[in-house]
Amino acid sequence: MDDLSSHINSTLMYYNLSNTSLSTDFKPYSERLETYLVPIVFAFIFVVGVLGNGTLVLIFINHKSMRNVPNIYILSLALGDLLVILTCVPFTSTVYTFESWPYGESICKISESTKDISVGVSVFTLTALSADRFFAIVDPLRKLHSGIGGKRATRCTILIVAAIWIFAILCAIPSMTLSYVRAFKDDTNNNTLFESCYPFPPIDGYPNYPRTVIIMRFLIYYAVPLLIIACFYSLMARSLILSTKNMPGELQGQTRQIRARKKVAKTVLTFVVVFAMCFFPQHFFFLWFYINPTAPDDYNDFWHILRIVGFCLGFINSCINPIALYCVSGTFRKYFQKYLFCKMSSKIINSRNANARRFHRPSTYSSTRKWDSVSTTHNPNNLQMNTFRRAPQNDPVTMATEITKITNGDQIIM
């Protein structure tokens, strides 16, 4: 919400310049700490964000084994973050540096709309990823019953991601069409004091529009998605608790599958918590500023610090997901080391195969058959041994294999 920060800067500046009783409280930009601190923070965001998210995209392109269902969602998050980092961060970093918007109206519209697209893609993707993890844990056989598995599941996920991007673009249309560079003029001589990238239409025609937009953005981009995610994770936790109580003798393959899915669910939850923490200060400040009619009078150092912290955290979210993934995923960590630090463990090449072999261990009698080979000493033809095949009712190896097949692509490779 960079242009909202620019708008608040402009509002407070204009309020101070036009109010003689408060003009002594106004500090020129050159005397403010944030004038020098914010560009440094944004330089860090740009470098880390481009390297981290760019590496995620490179991993997905170069390694076919990483193209599974949850990683497609993670790729969508990385692309959304790259979008805002490349098209918004370089220009927004100067909101607290220049008193006037120096980039023109086209950059103003692009900056505001790509920011909304990126935030929408992030929160909608996290919601879809939480739903996917919910069904993977609560109803792992759903794909078998519905006929959706393997490549078909991957295609379905790609369609969901495409729908998320389309919906995020549609939500950003008002920002694209209504943002403009507004000139603030002196009431006495009509001279232009400064210009600002303004995210709202002229106030004369839409006096309640800013307040409405702030509330709608809070609901669409924050409150409602996080509420849905909280519901999914509450039901997921309930299901895991009940399954632990009701299934004391779980099969080995099922235990591994459930353990892996729990780890993926924790990874997704990490992304969600990071998103919620990064955007909460920003939403809290905007709601206070636009709903409280006396906000310009009540504005003090606390609100000023909260505004700057929220402004920076909103963009830090765009570079923090690769860091979080590096911390929680061993496989992604090795790939990051390969591309960023020129380190490569030989284990990474066969990590996917090693995981698969754990679910395809040989049985006592045969390692290549789906059916067990069972021996008997009773032989009417006086042979020492007779081997015949039968379909096992509850064979752990076969069941684990089938679960692996129908849940192909359900796991972030850890």
C-alpha positions in Angstrom: 0.0 0.0 0.0 2.8 2.4 -1.0 0.6 5.0 -2.5 -1.5 5.1 0.6 1.6 5.9 2.6 2.3 8.6 0.0 -1.3 9.8 0.4 -0.9 10.0 4.2 2.4 11.8 3.8 0.7 14.3 1.6 -2.3 14.7 3.8 -0.2 15.3 6.9 2.1 17.6 5.1 -0.7 19.6 3.6 -2.5 19.7 7.0 0.6 21.1 8.7 1.4 23.6 6.0 -2.1 24.9 5.9 -2.5 25.0 9.7 -0.4 27.8 11.2 -0.9 26.5 14.7 0.8 23.2 13.8 3.4 24.4 11.3 6.1 24.4 13.9 5.6 20.6 14.3 6.4 19.9 10.7 9.9 18.6 9.9 11.5 18.9 6.5 12.3 15.5 4.9 16.1 16.3 5.1 15.8 16.3 9.0 13.9 13.0 9.3 15.6 9.7 10.2 13.3 7.7 7.9 14.5 9.7 4.9 17.8 7.8 5.1 16.7 4.6 6.9 13.9 3.5 4.6 15.9 3.5 1.4 18.5 1.2 3.1 15.8 -1.2 4.2 14.3 -1.2 0.7 17.7 -1.9 -0.8 18.0 -4.9 1.4 14.4 -6.0 0.4 15.3 -5.6 -3.3 18.6 -7.6 -3.2 17.3 -10.4 -0.9 13.9 -10.6 -2.7 15.4 -10.8 -6.2 18.0 -13.4 -5.2 15.6 -15.5 -3.0 12.5 -15.5 -5.2 14.6 -15.7 -8.4 16.3 -18.8 -7.0 13.0 -20.4 -6.2 11.8 -19.9 -9.8 15.1 -21.3 -11.0 14.8 -24.4 -8.8 11.3 -25.0 -10.2 12.4 -24.6 -13.8 15.5 -26.7 -13.6 14.4 -29.6 -11.4 11.4 -31.6 -12.5 11.2 -33.5 -9.2 10.3 -30.2 -7.5 7.2 -29.6 -9.7 4.6 -31.0 -7.3 1.3 -29.6 -6.1 2.4 -27.5 -3.1 5.5 -26.3 -4.9 3.4 -24.9 -7.7 1.7 -22.7 -5.1 5.1 -21.7 -3.8 6.2 -20.8 -7.3 3.1 -18.6 -7.5 4.1 -16.8 -4.3 7.6 -16.3 -5.6 6.3 -14.8 -8.9 3.9 -12.5 -7.0 6.8 -11.3 -4.8 9.1 -10.8 -7.7 6.4 -8.7 -9.4 6.1 -6.2 -6.6 9.9 -6.2 -5.9 10.8 -5.3 -9.5 7.9 -2.9 -10.3 7.1 -1.3 -7.0 10.0 -1.4 -4.6 12.5 0.8 -6.6 10.0 3.7 -6.8 8.3 3.3 -3.4 11.6 3.4 -1.6 11.6 7.2 -2.2 8.2 7.9 -0.6 9.9 9.0 2.6 12.8 10.6 0.7 11.2 13.1 -1.8 8.5 15.5 -0.8 6.9 15.2 -4.3 6.2 12.2 -6.4 8.9 12.4 -9.2 8.0 9.5 -11.5 4.9 10.6 -13.3 1.4 9.2 -13.5 2.2 6.0 -15.4 4.6 4.7 -12.8 2.0 5.8 -10.1 -0.6 3.6 -11.7 1.7 0.6 -12.3 3.2 0.8 -8.8 -0.2 0.9 -7.1 -1.8 -1.9 -9.2 1.1 -4.3 -9.1 1.2 -3.9 -5.3 -2.4 -4.9 -5.1 -1.9 -7.8 -7.5 1.1 -9.1 -5.5 -0.8 -8.9 -2.1 -3.8 -10.6 -3.7 -1.8 -13.4 -5.2 0.0 -14.0 -1.9 -3.0 -14.2 0.4 -5.2 -16.0 -2.1 -2.4 -18.6 -2.8 -1.9 -19.1 0.9 -5.6 -19.8 1.3 -5.6 -22.3 -1.5 -2.5 -23.9 -0.2 -4.0 -24.2 3.3 -7.1 -25.8 1.7 -4.9 -28.3 -0.2 -3.0 -29.3 2.9 -6.3 -29.7 4.8 -7.7 -32.2 2.3 -4.3 -34.0 2.0 -4.3 -34.6 5.8 -8.0 -35.0 6.5 -9.0 -37.0 3.4 -5.8 -38.4 1.7 -7.9 -40.8 -0.4 -10.0 -38.0 -1.9 -7.9 -37.9 -5.1 -8.3 -41.7 -5.6 -12.1 -41.5 -5.2 -12.4 -38.4 -7.4 -10.0 -39.7 -10.1 -7.7 -36.7 -9.6 -4.1 -37.7 -9.0 -0.6 -37.4 -10.5 -0.5 -35.2 -13.6 -4.2 -34.5 -13.4 -3.7 -33.1 -9.9 -0.9 -30.9 -11.2 -3.0 -29.6 -14.0 -5.8 -28.8 -11.6 -3.4 -26.9 -9.4 -2.2 -24.9 -12.3 -5.7 -23.9 -13.2 -6.4 -22.8 -9.6 -3.2 -20.7 -9.6 -4.3 -19.1 -12.9 -7.7 -18.3 -11.4 -6.0 -16.7 -8.4 -3.9 -14.5 -10.6 -7.0 -13.5 -12.7 -9.0 -12.7 -9.6 -6.0 -10.7 -8.1 -5.8 -8.6 -11.3 -9.5 -7.9 -11.3 -9.2 -6.7 -7.7 -6.4 -4.4 -8.7 -8.4 -2.7 -11.6 -9.7 0.2 -9.4 -6.2 1.0 -8.3 -5.0 1.0 -11.9 -7.8 3.2 -13.2 -8.3 5.7 -10.2 -4.7 6.3 -9.1 -3.3 9.6 -10.3 -0.7 12.3 -9.5 -2.5 14.9 -7.4 -1.2 18.5 -7.0 -1.6 20.1 -3.6 -1.9 23.8 -3.9 -1.6 26.7 -1.6 -5.0 28.2 -0.7 -3.8 31.7 -0.8 -2.0 32.0 -4.1 -2.9 28.7 -5.8 0.7 27.7 -6.2 1.6 24.0 -6.2 3.2 23.0 -2.9 3.9 19.4 -3.9 2.6 16.4 -5.9 1.7 13.0 -4.6 0.8 9.6 -6.1 -2.8 9.5 -5.0 -4.7 6.2 -4.8 -8.2 7.6 -4.7 -10.3 9.6 -7.1 -10.9 13.3 -6.3 -12.5 13.7 -2.9 -15.1 16.1 -4.1 -16.8 13.5 -6.1 -16.3 10.5 -3.8 -16.0 11.8 -0.2 -16.4 8.3 1.4 -14.3 6.4 -1.1 -11.0 6.3 0.8 -12.7 4.9 4.0 -14.6 2.3 1.9 -11.5 1.2 0.1 -9.5 0.8 3.3 -12.2 -1.4 4.9 -12.6 -3.5 1.7 -8.9 -4.0 1.4 -8.7 -5.1 5.0 -11.5 -7.6 4.5 -10.4 -9.0 1.0 -6.7 -9.0 1.5 -6.4 -9.8 5.2 -9.3 -10.6 7.5 -11.5 -13.0 5.4 -8.6 -15.1 4.0 -6.9 -15.4 7.4 -10.2 -16.4 8.9 -10.7 -19.1 6.3 -7.1 -20.3 6.8 -7.7 -20.4 10.6 -10.7 -22.6 10.0 -8.8 -25.0 7.8 -6.0 -25.3 10.4 -8.4 -25.8 13.3 -10.1 -28.6 11.5 -6.8 -30.0 10.5 -5.6 -30.1 14.1 -8.8 -31.7 15.2 -8.4 -34.4 12.6 -4.8 -35.1 13.5 -5.7 -35.4 17.2 -8.6 -37.8 16.5 -6.5 -39.9 14.1 -3.9 -40.3 16.8 -6.4 -41.5 19.3 -8.4 -43.8 16.9 -5.5 -45.3 15.1 -2.9 -46.5 17.6 -1.5 -49.2 15.3 -0.9 -47.1 12.1 0.8 -48.8 9.2 4.4 -47.7 8.7 3.8 -46.3 5.3 0.8 -44.3 6.5 2.8 -43.0 9.5 5.4 -41.7 7.1 2.8 -40.1 4.9 1.1 -38.4 7.8 4.4 -37.2 9.3 5.4 -35.7 5.9 2.1 -34.0 5.5 2.3 -32.6 9.0 5.7 -31.1 8.1 4.3 -29.5 4.9 1.3 -28.1 6.9 3.7 -26.5 9.4 5.6 -25.0 6.5 2.5 -23.5 5.1 1.5 -22.2 8.5 4.9 -20.5 8.8 4.1 -18.6 5.6 0.7 -17.6 6.9 2.0 -16.4 10.2 4.7 -14.4 8.5 2.1 -12.8 6.2 -0.2 -12.0 9.1 2.5 -10.4 11.1 3.9 -8.3 8.2 0.6 -6.8 7.2 -1.1 -6.4 10.6 0.6 -3.1 11.6 -0.2 -1.6 8.2 -3.8 -2.5 8.2 -4.2 -1.4 11.8 -2.7 2.0 11.1 -4.8 2.6 7.9 -8.0 1.7 9.7 -7.3 4.1 12.5 -6.2 6.9 10.2 -9.1 6.7 7.7 -11.9 5.8 10.2 -10.9 8.2 13.0 -12.1 11.7 12.0 -9.6 13.3 14.3 -6.6 11.3 13.2 -4.5 14.3 11.9 -4.9 15.9 15.3 -4.1 12.7 17.2 -1.2 11.8 15.1 2.0 11.6 17.2 5.3 9.8 17.4 3.7 6.4 18.2 1.5 6.5 15.1 4.4 7.8 13.0 6.7 4.9 14.0 3.9 2.4 13.5 3.2 3.8 10.0 6.8 3.5 9.0 7.2 0.0 10.5 4.0 -1.2 8.8 5.2 0.3 5.5 8.5 -1.5 5.6 7.0 -4.8 6.9 4.5 -4.9 4.0 7.4 -5.1 1.6 9.7 -7.3 3.7 7.0 -9.9 3.3 8.0 -10.1 -0.3 11.5 -11.3 0.5 11.0 -13.3 3.6 9.3 -16.4 2.2 12.5 -17.8 0.6 14.3 -17.2 4.0 11.5 -19.1 5.8 11.6 -21.9 3.2 15.4 -22.1 3.6 15.0 -22.6 7.4 12.2 -25.3 7.3 13.0 -27.3 4.2 16.2 -29.3 3.9 15.8 -30.0 0.2 15.2 -26.4 -0.7 18.1 -25.4 1.6 20.5 -27.7 -0.5 19.2 -26.2 -3.7 19.7 -22.7 -2.4 23.3 -23.6 -1.4 23.8 -25.0 -4.9 22.7 -21.8 -6.7 23.7 -19.1 -4.2 26.7 -20.6 -2.4 28.0 -23.0 -5.1 27.6 -25.9 -2.6 26.0 -29.2 -3.7 25.5 -32.3 -1.8 25.3 -35.5 -3.8 22.3 -36.5 -1.7 20.1 -33.9 -3.4 20.3 -35.7 -6.8 18.7 -38.8 -5.4 16.6 -37.2 -2.6 13.3 -37.8 -4.4 14.3 -41.4 -5.3 15.4 -42.0 -1.7 12.0 -40.8 -0.4 10.3 -43.1 -2.9 12.4 -46.1 -2.0 11.3 -45.9 1.6 7.7 -46.6 0.4 8.8 -49.5 -1.9 10.8 -51.7 0.4 10.9 -55.4 -0.7 8.6 -57.8 0.9 9.8 -61.1 2.5 9.2 -63.1 -0.7 9.3 -60.7 -3.6 10.5 -57.2 -4.3 9.0 -56.8 -7.7 5.5 -57.9 -7.5 2.3 -56.2 -6.3 1.1 -59.5 -5.1 2.7 -61.4 -2.3 4.5 -64.7 -3.0 3.4 -67.1 -0.2 5.0 -70.5 0.3 3.3 -73.8 1.5 4.7 -77.2 2.4 1.7 -79.0 1.2 2.3 -80.1 -2.4 0.3 -82.8 -4.2 3.0 -83.0 -6.9 5.7 -84.0 -4.3 7.5 -80.8 -4.9 9.5 -79.4 -2.0 7.8 -76.0 -2.3 4.9 -74.5 -4.2 4.6 -70.8 -4.6 1.3 -69.1 -5.4 0.1 -65.5 -5.5 -2.7 -63.9 -3.6 -3.9 -60.4 -3.0 -3.1 -59.3 0.5 -5.9 -57.8 2.5 -3.9 -55.4 4.6 -0.3 -55.5 3.4 1.6 -52.4 4.7 3.9 -52.2 1.7 1.2 -52.3 -0.9 -1.0 -49.9 1.0 1.9 -47.5 1.4 2.6 -47.8 -2.3 -0.9 -47.0 -3.2 -1.1 -44.0 -0.9 2.1 -42.8 -2.5 0.7 -43.1 -5.9 -2.6 -41.4 -5.3 -0.9 -38.6 -3.4 1.7 -37.9 -6.0 2.9 -34.3 -5.7 1.2 -33.7 -2.3 4.4 -33.0 -0.5 7.0 -30.3 -0.4 10.2 -32.3 -0.6 11.9 -31.7 2.8 
